[in-house]
Amino acid sequence: MQRQSMQKIQVQLGDSIPDEVYSNVPIINFTPNEFILDFARFSPGMTKAKIHARVILNPATAKGLQKTLEMAMKNFETKFGQVNISGQEDRVIGFGVERENGEEK
């Protein structure tokens, strides 16, 4: 198997890119052709979370993002310690297919 050479890409923020967006409520939805990542913010006392950014990815790019996040989290936890998410182990946010015994309902 031949190994493909990786092309180095220089990344530059454009002038029209808004400031950073803080999100404590990520919402992920998908269709057969795309993943929709909405980044919302929710504060105690609020009744609604407001979406401040949306990113739409094709499935291959979403898979690449997943692998990159897994690698980054592993490196983060090696350097700073385990990240624990209390009370969110089985939390699902967004639209998804409800499954019972591995089959769609």
Buried (B, 14 or more C-beta within 10 A) or exposed (E): EEEEEEEEEEEEEEEEEEEEEEBEBEBBBBEEEEBBBBBBBEEEEEEEBEBBBEEBBEEEEBEEBEEEEEEEEEEEEEEEEEEEEEEEEEEEBEEEEEEEEEEEE
